[in-house]
């Protein structure tokens, strides 16, 4: 179980664009020990899981949840979990917003 949770923590950390150093600093631990958690080499306390969920802006359940996003009309559902899909939606919305700003700025310059 440690290994699966560690892999999910790694996935969410990468999706947030954070390094192991960033998260380890937030947790007040060494990068080496943090890396051991992601690799499932050491047990993660409930307190640490709660801290990680706050840092990564996901629920504790999402760190343990491996259920796939199950929408038969969506071809991504076979490849991403519900939590991953929610994060991807947020990222797409942020990118779309940024593109609209760039378009608006470019239009005003013409």
C-alpha positions as CSV (number, residue, x, y, z in Angstrom):
1,X,0.0,0.0,0.0
2,X,2.8,2.4,0.8
3,X,4.1,2.1,-2.8
4,X,0.7,2.9,-4.4
5,X,0.2,5.9,-2.2
6,X,3.7,7.0,-2.8
7,X,3.2,6.7,-6.6
8,X,0.0,8.8,-6.4
9,X,1.7,11.4,-4.3
10,X,4.5,11.6,-6.9
11,X,1.9,11.9,-9.7
12,X,0.0,14.7,-8.0
13,X,3.3,16.5,-7.1
14,X,4.4,16.3,-10.7
15,X,1.0,17.5,-11.9
16,X,1.4,20.6,-9.6
17,X,4.8,21.3,-11.0
18,X,6.5,20.8,-7.6
19,X,9.9,19.3,-7.0
20,X,10.6,16.8,-4.2
21,X,12.7,19.6,-2.6
22,X,9.6,21.9,-2.6
23,X,7.4,19.4,-0.8
24,X,10.1,18.2,1.6
25,X,10.7,21.8,2.6
26,X,7.0,22.3,3.3
27,X,7.0,19.2,5.4
28,X,10.1,20.1,7.2
29,X,12.0,16.9,6.2
30,X,14.9,16.0,4.1
31,X,14.5,15.4,0.4
32,X,15.9,11.9,0.9
33,X,13.2,10.9,3.4
34,X,10.5,12.5,1.2
35,X,11.8,10.4,-1.8
36,X,11.6,7.3,0.3
37,X,7.9,8.0,1.0
38,X,7.2,8.4,-2.7
39,X,9.0,5.1,-3.4
40,X,7.0,3.4,-0.7
41,X,10.1,2.5,1.3
42,X,8.8,4.0,4.6
43,X,5.4,4.2,6.2
44,X,3.7,7.6,6.0
45,X,1.9,8.8,9.1
46,X,-1.7,10.0,9.0
47,X,-0.5,13.5,9.9
48,X,2.0,13.5,7.1
49,X,-0.6,12.3,4.6
50,X,-2.9,15.2,5.7
51,X,0.0,17.7,5.3
52,X,0.8,16.3,1.8
53,X,-2.8,16.5,0.7
54,X,-2.9,20.2,1.7
55,X,0.4,21.0,-0.1
56,X,-0.8,19.2,-3.2
57,X,-4.3,20.6,-3.0
58,X,-6.0,17.2,-3.2
59,X,-8.2,15.3,-0.7
60,X,-6.7,12.5,1.4
61,X,-9.2,10.2,-0.4
62,X,-7.7,11.2,-3.7
63,X,-4.3,10.0,-2.5
64,X,-5.7,6.6,-1.9
65,X,-8.4,6.5,-4.7
66,X,-7.5,4.5,-7.8
67,X,-10.9,4.3,-9.3
68,X,-10.8,5.4,-12.9
69,X,-12.9,8.2,-14.2
70,X,-15.8,6.3,-15.6
71,X,-17.4,8.1,-18.5
72,X,-18.0,5.8,-21.4
73,X,-18.3,8.8,-23.8
74,X,-14.9,10.0,-22.8
75,X,-11.9,8.1,-24.3
76,X,-9.7,9.4,-21.5
77,X,-11.7,7.5,-18.9
78,X,-9.7,4.3,-19.5
79,X,-6.4,6.1,-18.8
80,X,-7.0,8.7,-16.0
81,X,-8.5,8.5,-12.6
82,X,-11.3,10.8,-11.5
83,X,-8.9,12.9,-9.4
84,X,-6.5,13.2,-12.3
85,X,-9.4,14.2,-14.6
86,X,-10.4,17.0,-12.2
87,X,-6.9,18.3,-12.1
88,X,-6.6,18.2,-15.9
89,X,-9.9,20.1,-16.2
90,X,-8.5,22.8,-13.9
91,X,-5.3,23.0,-15.9
92,X,-7.2,23.3,-19.2
93,X,-9.4,26.1,-17.8
94,X,-6.3,28.0,-16.6
95,X,-4.5,27.6,-19.9
96,X,-7.7,28.7,-21.8
97,X,-7.9,31.8,-19.6
98,X,-4.3,32.6,-20.3
99,X,-4.8,32.2,-24.0
100,X,-7.8,34.5,-24.0
101,X,-5.7,37.2,-22.2
102,X,-3.0,36.8,-24.9
103,X,-5.5,37.0,-27.7
104,X,-7.0,40.1,-26.1
105,X,-3.6,41.7,-25.7
106,X,-2.7,40.9,-29.3
107,X,-6.0,42.3,-30.7
108,X,-5.5,45.6,-28.8
109,X,-2.0,46.1,-30.3
110,X,-3.3,45.8,-33.9
